[in-house]
Amino acid sequence: MDDTKMPLASVLFPTVLGVVLTTVHTVDGVLRIEAATTADRAHCPDCRHGSERIHGSYLRFPADVPIAGQPVVIVLRVRRFVCVNTACQRRTFVEQVEGLTRRFGRWTERLRVVLGVIGLALAGRAGSRLAGQLGIRVSKNTVLRTVMELPVLRVRTPRVLGIDEFALRKGHVYGTILVDVETRQPIDLLPDRTVPTVTDWLVDHPGVEVICRDRAIAFAEAGRLGAPGAIHVADRWHIWKNLAEAVEKTVVHHRALLRAPDGGDRIRTQPILNLGTLALAVPTEPRRTGRLSERVRDQHAAVHALLAQGMGLRPIGRRLGLARNTVRRLARAAGPDELLVGQWTGRASILDPYKPFLHQRWAEGQTIGTRLFEELREQGFRGGDVVVRKYVRRLRDAFPHQQPGSPPSVRNVTSWITRHPASLTAEQSEQLKTILTRCPALQRTAHHIRAFAELMNKRDGQYLPQWIAQVQDDDLPALHTFITGLGQDLDAVVAGLSLPYSSGVVEGHNNRIKMLKRQMYGRASLQLLRQRVLLA
């Protein structure tokens, strides 16, 4: 054992000095590592004077990180020293091993670090379950307390500060997150989003040169008061989102023009039907249904099955309970439809003179029964709409692939206008081109949107006033409302369209806060949330 003590001690305590390993053994499934301190002197925790006078010693039993899933306890003999400083109120003190123990600690420092990392990643309940699988038996509250005890390092004041709100209780309580945009690290969480709170933080942390924010009035005012010399940068994503909302309002105002006048809204990829083929393909009489027709079909099938077996008409009549004339009629009919001839079969329909017109309009793409009925009334048709709808249903059953699609939705058209043209499919480009041709207002809107996108992508924010002037000369109320909002924070908008900074990293941390809140099941108080956000 003596030959292996030194290598084993270097493995178990690689960064700890002043500890010697004595024995290692297992008791009741727990690995006990017995060790003792060897330092010549220790320092008083109050006056920091060194002392070599030993008063006594005793055993401490801090738990350590499990080995291969087996719990580990260090049986450490520590010494009590006498403070030699007569001016110090403390007479004796116990030595602490740096990197291994702390006052009143029941864990080693490395076990405390492991639990802190687990708590930061998984919070209480999930962290407790994972720790149990690793051989560390702790409750969820213990994991949370370990997280709360972790020290938060004071960071330097960022040069480029990102600021945004986050919900502690959605719709009721909101806080503020501050992020260093250049290092992408969160700086602090504030308990609310009021102007005094944000202003006080900026005053206490001088040196902020750029503030990335959305166009909320509170943050703009706080930045003006707390950091008067800072440049405000409006977030480009929020600017484009507001512009897209204005486009959507414009599309809604002209949504009646999204549908083509003739009802054909999608590009046809199949050839137009030949009228002669269409007329021949439509069934002249639909298949009769009902209890009588089903009974006749069953009897016809049964009679022909028995005839195939060689039975005569009389035996078939006795077996099926049918009269001989009925059996004879069923046997002579080649199919059941020959027996289902009614008094209306073969009669002329009031719709017959108008069927060529219906076939022509169907081939042209008009497949809505109500509109076809209105067109027939203009042609002199005196019948009812039920007759037309029934015939249209037969046409639809015969040619289901010729049904036109619905017109594009307002959201789709808005998306096509606000997306890069290269990202649209050929069909989407063609539909958008057709719609813009029908609606001059949407065409002018699309022109302004493309110009603004070009300005934003090239960081040409200095040309924003010229773009605003062009929009003001056009009759587009929704875009006028948008540029009125830009005018309330014009300097920040111009900076946002010119400088490379944005609030994207802040939005990422905001989404992460939402994940942490869901993970903690309502235990996400500001203090605990702040620890997990800043220390992760």
N, C-alpha and C positions, 0 to 999 in steps of 0.2 A: 504493500500500500504506500510506503514511504517513497518508492521510486516514481509513483504516478501522481503524487500530491501536487507537485509543481506544474506538470502539464495540465492536470485537471483544474487546478486553480486558475490557470491562464485562460482556460476555456469557459469556466463558470463566471469569473470576474475579470474580463479582459480589460476593462477601463477603470477598475477600482484599485486604489493603492492603499497599503497599510492593512491588509487583511490576509491572514494565513489560514489555509484549509487544514482541518484536523481529521475528520472522518466523514464518510458518506454511507448511509444505510437507509433501509426502508422499514417503516413502522406503520402497520395497518393501512397499506396502500399509499402512504405518503412518503415521498423521498425527502429525508432530513439531511441537510448539509450543515455540519458543525464547523464553525470557523471562529476566529478570534482576531481582535484588532492588535496591531503591533506598533502604532505610532508612538514616538517618544514624548510628544507633548500635544496638548489640545488648547483651543482658544475659547475663552469665556464668551457666551453669546451676547452678554450685555456690554461689557467694557472692552472686549476683543483682546484682553491681555492673555499671553500664553502662560501655560502652567505645566509643570512636570510632576507636581505632587499628586499622587494617586490616593484617593480616599477609599475606594473599593471597586467592586465589579458586580455585574449581574447579567442574566441572559435575556436576550430579546428574540422574538420569534416572528420576524416579518415573512409574509408569503411572497414567493417569487414566481416568475413565469413558468408554467408547466413544461415539463420535458416529456415528449412523446405522449401527451395527454395525461400524464401523471402529475398530481399536485406536488408542489415543491415548497418546503419550509426551510428557511435558513435559521439555524440555532446559533445566534451570534453572541459571543461574550464581549460586552463593552465595559469600559471603566468609567468611574466617576472621579473627576479631578477636583482639587481644591483651588479656588480662585485666590491668587496671591496678591491681588489688588485690594488693599485695605479700604479704599474709597468706594469699592463696588458693593452694592447691597446683596449680591448673590454670593453665597459662601461656597457652594459646590455646584458642579454642572457635569452633564454626561457628554462624552465625546460623540460626534456624529461622523459617519463615514460618507464622504462626498461621493455622490453617484449611487449610493446604496440605501441610506436611511435618512429620515428626517424626524424632528421632534414629534412624539406621539403617533408616528406613522406605523401602520400595521402591514403595509406593503413595501416592497422594494421600489426604488424609483423607476426601474425599467418596467415593472408590472403596472405602475401608475401610468406610465407613458402608453403602454399597450391598451389599457382601458380607455385612456383619453382618445386615442386614435379610433377605437371602435365606437365610442360615443359620438365623436364628431361625424363619423360616416353613417351610423345607423340609428342614433338616438337611443332611448332607453330600452323599450321592449325588445326590439330586434337585436340591439347590442347585447342585452342580457342573454338572449338565446344563443347568439354566436359565441359569447364568452363561455357559456356552459359546454358547448361542443368542443372548445379548446381546453377545457379542464379548469376554468376559472368560475367559481360559483359566486355570483353577485346578483343583486336585484336590479330592476330597471331604475329605481330611484338612486341607487349607488352609482350607476353609470352616469346618470344626469348630474349628480353632485360632482363627480370627477370632472365632467366637462365644464361645470361652472367654476371649478377651482383652477382651471388652466389660465395662466397669465396671458394677457393681450399686450403685445408689444406696441409701443407708441411708434407710429410711422411718421415719416417726414411729410410736410404739407405738399400735396401734388401741384405741379405746374398747370396741368390740364385736368380739371375736375368735372366728372359726370354726376349729375344729380337727377333723381327721379323719385316718385312716390311709390309706395307699395302698401298693400292692404293687410292690416292685422286682423280686421274683421270687415269683410267686403261690404261697402256701402255705409259703413259706420265709422270705423277707426282706421286711420292711415298714418304711416310713418314715412320717413325719408331715408333713402340709401345714397351714400356718397362713394364714388369709385374713382380711383386713379386711372384715367383713360390711357395713359402711356404704358403703365405696367399692368393694366387690366386687373388690378387687385382692389377689393373693397376696402374702404377706409373707415367708415363708421355707419352706424344706424341711429337715426334720431327718432324720438318717441312720437313726433307729429310732423305735419307739413306746413306749419304756420310760418309767417314771415319772421317773427321775433326769434324762433328757435333756429332757423337756418341762418339768419343774420348773425346771431351770437356765435355760431360755429365758425362762420367765415371771419369774424373779427378776431376770434381766438386762434385762428390758423392763417396768418397773413402770408402772402406769397402766391396766391392763386392768380394765374394770368389769363386762363381761358375757362369758361364755364359752358359745358355742353348740357343742354336741357331741352325739354319740350317748351311749348309756348304758353305754359301756365302762368297766370299773372303773379301768383305768390312767389314762385321761384325767380321770376324776372325782378320783382321788387326787392327780394332778399339779396340777390346778387348786386343790385344797384347800391343798396345800403351797406352791405358787408364787405364788398370788394369793388369799390367804385372804378378802379382802373382796369378791371377784367373785361375781356372781350366775350360777349355772349354769342353762342353758336346754337341756332335752332336745329333740331334734329331733322335730317332730310326725310327719314321714313315717315314721320308725322306730317311733314309738309306734303309729301306725295299722297298720303292717305287722305288728307283733307281735300286735295285736288281731285282724287278719285271719287270722293263723295259728291263733289260738285258736278262731275261728269255724270254720275248716276242720276242726280236730280234732273239734269238736262235730258238724259235718255228717257226717264220716266215721263217728262213733259211731252216728248214726241214718240211715245211708245205706240201710238196708233199707226205710225209709218213703218214699224218693224215688219209688219205682215205685207206681203206683196199684194197688189190690188186683185190679181187673178187667183189668189189663194195658194200659189206655188211658192213655198218658202225655201226649199232646199234645192240644191243643184241635182238634177236628175242624172244618174249614172247609167240608166237603162233606156233603150230606144223607145220612142213613142209607138203605141200599139197601132196596128193596122185595123182600120174600121171594119173591114170584112172579117178578119180573124176575130175581132171582138164580138161581132154580132153572132158568129157561129159558135163561139166558145161559151156564151151565156146559156145556161140550161133553160129550155122553153117552159118546163113545168117542174117545180121543186118536188122532191120526194115526199110522198104523203106519210104523215105520222099520226098516231092515235091507236086506241085499243083495237078498233076494227081492223086497221091495216096490219097491225102486228099479229093479230089472230090469223088473218088470211095468209100471211107469210109463213107462220108456224105450220099451218095445215098443209100448205103447198109443199113445204120441205118434208113433212112427215109422209105425205102420200107418195111423193117421188122416191123417198127412201125405201118404202115398202114395195113399190113397183120394181125397184132395182133388185129386191130380194126374190122376185118371182111371184108375189101374191097377186090375186085377182081383185077386181073392184069390190065385189061383195064382201070377201073377208076383210079388206081394208076398211070398208064402211062399218062392219061390226066391231073391229078393233078400235077404230077412232070415234065411233058413235056418230057417224055422219050418214046422211041420206045418199043413195046411190047416184042420183043426179049431181049432187054436190061433189062426190068423189070423182065422177066423170069429168066435170068442169075443171077441177083441180088438176086432173091427170092430163087433160088436153092443153092446158096453159103452159107455155114455155117458161114463163116467169110470173111472179106474183103481181107485178105491175099491170099485167094484162087484165087481171081481175078487179083492179081498183079504178076502173073507168067510171067517173061520175057524170052528173048531168052538165057540170061546167067545163068538162074537158073539151078542148078544141074551140071554145067560144072566143070571139074576138075581144080584145081588151081596149078600153078607152085610151090606153097609153100607147097602143101599137103605132099610130101615125107619128108619134114623137120619139120613138125609140132610136131612129137614126141620129136625131139631134142629141139625145142623151149619150149615145155612143161617141159622138164627136167631142162633146164637152168632157166626157170621162177620159178620152185619149189625150185631151189638152191639159188634163191635170185637175179639173174640178170634180171633187169626189164628195162634197158635202151635200147631203140630201135636201136640206132646207134651201140652200142657194139654187140647186137644180130645179126645185119646185117653183121658186120665184121666177126663174128664167123661163120655165114652161108656161107659167101664167102669162108672161109677156108675149109668148108665142101663140096664145089662144087656148091653152089647155084648161078644161072646165072641171077636171076631176079633183079629188082631194089629195092631200099630201101623203096619206097613208099608202096609196098605190105607188107613189114615187119612191117613198122610203123602202118599201118592200123590194122594188126592182133594184134600187141602189144597193140594198143588202146582198142581192144575188150577184151583182157586179163585183162587190167587195169580196165575196166568197170565191168568185172565179179568179180575181186578180188582186190578191191581198198585198202583193209587193208594190202595187202602184199607189198606195195611200201616201199622200204627202206628209212630211213631218211638220210639227208645230213650228211657229216662228221662233227665232232665237229670243231668249229671255233678256230682261233688262240687265241682269247681272252679267250674262255672257257678252252682250254688246259693250257694256262698260269695261269688261276685262279686255276685249279685243282692242278698244281704243287706247287703253292705258298700258298695254303691253308692247314690247318691242316688235316691230313687224316681222323680224326674222323668226320669232318664236311661234308665229301663227302657222297653222297648216294651210294647204292650198285651198281647201273648202272654206275654212274660216276667213281667209283673205278675200275670197270671192264674195262670200255673204256680206262681209263688212263693206266691201266696195259697192255692192248693190244697194245696201241700206244708206250709205253716205250719199249715193247718187240721188236717191229718193228724198233725202232730208238735208237741205242745205245747211240748216242750223247745226246738225251733228257733224257735217263735213267741216264747218268752220271750227267747231269745238275740237275735232280731231287734229286739225292743223295747229291750233294753239297748244294742245297737249304735246304734240311731237316737238314743237319749238321749245317748250319748257323742259322736256326730257333731255333735249340736246344741250340746253343751257346747264342743267344740273349735272349731266355726265361729264361735261368738259370743264366743270368748276368755273363757269363764266358768270358768277353771281353779280358782277358789276353791270351786266346787261339786263338785270331784272326790271329796272324802271322802264326801259323801252318795251319789254314784253307786257308789262302792266298797261302801258299807254295803248298798245295795239288791242288788248282785250277790252279796254274801256270804250274804244271806238266801235265795238261790235255789240250787237243786241243779244247778249247771253247773260240773263239775270243770275244764274247759279255761279258762273265764273266771276261776275261782279261782286257777289257776296264773298267769294274766296279771296279776291284781291283786297277787299276791304279788311278782312282779317289779317292779311299780310301787312297791311299798312300800319296796324297797331303795334307790330314788332318788326319793322322793316329791317333795321340794322342787324338784328340777330338772324333774320332769314337770309339776308345778303351774305353774312359771314358763313352761315350753314351751307350755302350754295357755292362758296369760294374756298373754304378751308377744308383740309382732309379729315377733320375731327367729326365724330358723330356719337350718338348715344347708344350705339348698338351693343357695346360691352355692358352698359348699364341695364339694358333690357334683358340681356342674358342672365345677369345676376338676379334681376327681378323674377324671372322665371324659376331660377334655382330656389329663391325664397319660397315660392309657391310649393315646390316639391318638398322642401323641408317642413313646411307647415302641415302638409298632408301626412308626412311621415310621422309627425309627433302627436297626431290625434288630439288636437286641442291644447296640448301642453306647450305650445309655441309662444311663450311669453317673450317680451322684447329682450330680456336679459339673456335667456337661453338661446333665442334666435340669433342674437348678436354674437354670442360665442361661436356658434356653428358657422355663421357666415364669415366672420373675420379670421377664424383659425383653420378653416378647412384647407 
